[in-house]
């Protein structure tokens, strides 16, 4: 019995969607098709359930180290005391002369800059690890934590250079007319995924992200803003619920446990956003080029 061409096309498309979601198993590479906004959100939740155990350790240790180093940077430079003075006693700052303000202000700026670099490294490392874990799941060959971490370390310097280039470009755009800076920030949102999954350098990563986002700027920014808001809400819930309970157990113990809880929450929230970003990156590629699962790694 012959099947009408339209029906055949429909069932082929539906079968490919089922294959992408893991509901139908077919040997060999899988063709990846564009998905809707809601489908990507749903797939992100399912993917996080698959990879969170392997993502937990890299996220926890990187943000624990990041938090400790940041505290150390401000403490060693005495910037923590100056910052506390700014926040708690601004009248005392107003009474200081320019000469008295110059040195502590420079130390504070240096500490903030170094903390920003540490934040970029910690967040970038978790992003690279998550991108790799998700891509491996899509290919059907799950990757171990060690394999993802090794790849993240290998690409971390490239991401750092790319991050500096992105920051410089966005700042110039913001200083110029504000809107160009915001537009560039959206265009470069796929840089970390490109660096994690494609063998390109920093400049090529920016160019590749620009090409992928072109024509999908608003959906991309809207998706990432929504994901970021969900992450912010989750972080606020952790602070509102967990910290008062932990603080009730004693000042010293509560503060220590509270710091650990915040580290875990921040690391996993960054990881979850990276998982969602990876799936959006895959969708952008599927909209621009024939994409097989085997070509992701």
N, C-alpha and C positions, 0 to 999 in steps of 0.2 A: 504494500500500500504506500503510495507516495504521500509525502508530507508537504504541505504548502510552504513556500520559501519563508513567508513571514513568521509562521509558527516555528519553523526550524531555527530562525535567527533568535526568536524569543527564548526558546529552550536552551540554546547555546549560551546566550547572555546570562540566563538565570543559573545555569550550571557553573559558569565561571565565577559568579558571585558566591555560590555555595562553596566552591573550591577555595576561594580566598578566605572565607570564614572558617574553614576547617571542617565543614559539614560533609564534604564529599572528598574522598582521598583518591587521587589519580597519580600514578607514577610519572616522574619526569617534571621538568620546570612548569610552573604555573603562571599563566598570564594574569597580570594584575590590572584591574579596571578601575576607572575613577569611581569614587563613592560620594554620597551626599554628606553634608555637614553632620547630621545626626548619626549616620552610620559610622563615621570616623570617631565620634565621641564614644559610641558604644563599643567599637573595636578597641579603643584605647583602654577602656575599663577592663575588658577581657584580657588584653595583652598585659596590663599591669598585674593582674592576678597570676599570670604565667611567669613573669620575670622578677617579681618583687623580692623573692628570697635571694636570688643571685645579685640583685642590685643593692640589697640592704647593707652588706658589709662595706663595699666601696663608698656608698653614700655616707654611712655613719663615720667611718674613719677619716674620710677626707674633710668632712665638716667639723669633726672633733679637732683635728689638727688645725683647720682654718680658724676655729674659734680660739684655740689656745694661742696660736701665733698672733692673731689680731690683738688679743688682750696683752700679750707680751710686748708687741710693738708700741702700744700706747703707754704701757707701764714704764718701759725702758727709756722712752723719750720724754717722760713726765707729761705727755700730752693729755693723759687722763685727768690729771689735776687741773690743768688749764681749761679743758673742756667742761669739767664740773663747775669751775668758777664762772664760765660763760653762761651756763644754764641756771645756776643757783644764785649768782650774785652779779648780774649785769652792771649794777651801779659801780662796783669795784673796777670793772673793765673800763668804764667811761672815765674814771679818775686817773687811769694810767696814761703816761706819755707815749708818744709814738715810739720812742727808743725802747721803752719798757715792753711795749706790745710786739715789737718786731721779732725778737728771737723766739718767744713761745708760739707766736702765730706761724712762723716758718716751720717749727718743729711739728706743730699740729697738721699743717698742710702736707708735710713729708709723711707723717704717720697715716693720714687719710689716703694719700696716694699709694703707699705700700699696702695698706689694707685693701684698697680697691684691686690691686694686682693679685693679692692673695685670694680675694673673692672670685676674680675671673678664673684663676687657676682651679680653685675648688669646684666652682660651678661647672666650668668647662670639662673637668675630669669626669664628673658625674654624667654630664650630657653625652660625652663621647662613649662612655661605658654603656649608657642606656640605648643610644642609637645602635650600637653594635649588637646588643642583646636582642633588640626588637627585630632588626634586619635578619639576624640568624634564625629567629623564630619563624619569620615569613618564608624564608628559604626552605624550612623544614629540617634544618640541621642545627638544633639548639646549641648555643655556645656556653661553655663553662664560665664561671666568674673570672678565673685566672686568665682565660683567653681574651675576654672582653677588656679586662684591666690592662693586660700587656699591650693591646692595640691602642687603648686610650693613652697610655704613657707615650707610645711611639708617635702619636699625633698631637700631643699636648702643646709642644712648642709651636707647631704650625698654627694651632688655634689661638695661641697667645699673640702671635704676630698679626693674625687676621683680626683679632679683637682690637688691637691697637689701631689698625687701619680703619676698622668700622667706627671706633670711638672718635678718631680724628675727623673722619668724613662727616659723621653726624654732628659733631660740635661745629664744624665749619658751616654746615647747612643751617644749624640753629642760629648761629651768629648772623648769618647772611639775612635770611628772611623767615626763620623758624620753620615754615612749612617744608622747605626742601630737606631740613634735618629730620623731620618726622617721616617724610616720604622715604628717605634713605634708610632710616631705622627699620621700616617695614620691609624694604627690599632686601635687607641683609639678614633677615630672621632665619634663613635656612643655612647659614654659613657653617654652624657646628655640625649639622647633619651631613652636609656635603663633605666636610673634612673627615668625618668619621667613616664615610662609606664610599668615597671616591678618592682616587690617588691624584690629588691636585694640591698645588701650593696655595699660600694665602691669597694672592691676587686673583688667581683663577677661581678660588672658592667664592670670593666676593662676586666675581663676574657670573659664576654659575648660579648663585643664589638670586642674583638680579634677574637672570633669564627665567628661572623657575617661577618667581613670584610675579613677573610681568603679566599683566592681564588678570591676575588673581590677587591684587594687592588688598582690596577691601575684604574679601573673604578670609585671606590669610591673617590680616591684622585682627579682624573680628574674632576668628577662631582662637588666636593666641591670647587676646584680651580676655575672652570668656574663660579660657583655661587658667590664665593667671589670676582672675578674680576668684575662681573656685579654689585655687591654691591658697590665696590670701585668706579666704574664709576659713579654710581648714587650719591655717596657722593661728588665726585669731581664736578659734575654738580650743586649740591646744593650750594657748596661753591663759584663756579664761577659765578652763576647767581643770587642767592638770596642775598648774603652778600653785594655786591656793591650797590644794590638797597636799601637795608635796611640801609646801612651806610650813604646814601645820605640824610636821614631824620634827621640827627643830631647825634653827637658822642655818647651821653648817650643813647638815645632811640635806635639808630642803633645797638649799641653794645649789649644792652639787647635783642632786637628782634632777632639779629643775633645769640645769644647764644641759644634762644628758638628754632629757626629754626634748628640749628645744633643738638640740643637735639632730636627734633622730627625726623629728618632725620636719625640720628644714631640709635635711638630706633627702628624705622620701618625697617631699613635695616637689623639690627640684627634679628628682628622678621621674616622678609622674608627669610633670610638664614636658620633660624630654621625651618620654614615651609617646605622648600625644603629638609632639612636634615631629617625631620620626614618621608617624603614620601620615601626617599632613604632607611631609616631604615626599613620601612614596606616592601619595595622591597627585601632587603637582607633577612628578615625573611621569605618572601614568597618563596625564592629560596632554603631555607634550611629545611623548615618544612611546613606541611599542615597548612594554616593560614586562620582562619575565622575572619571576622570583629569583632565579639563579643569577641574575645580573646585579643583584643588590650587594653582593659581597665579592 
